[in-house]
């Protein structure tokens, strides 16, 4: 996996609206970049809804939340609408960004992993949390890290 203190690799992916999103466009703000296995599965839904429910807290801490999975733009559109997600979901259908961020596979390589990165306003990785089972822990842990960065 990538290491703390190194620059977060830049990338461009499509959003739910089909627009191009480039990570470096958020320079100057903290970013919570989370990779998750699949739209509308129990753990991924719990994680996304937890980020949704605390989204204003993240914004108050100067951070933007961005989710990435290999699901299509259309799948992300449905997932976003169904759960009223206020943040971007990005379609990494070929898994190129997942590889760029060295997100490991889980459960004997059968499932895409669940990893969250906190990237500071200068584009440096400040925190990495890797846990397939602790979906909502990703939200609480990253929020704690951001509170430390804001102090």
Helices and strands as residue ranges (DSSP letters): E 12-14, E 20-22, G 23-26, E 30-35, H 42-53, H 55-60, E 63-69, H 73-83, E 88-91, H 96-100, E 105-106, E 111-112, E 115-119, E 125-130, H 137-150
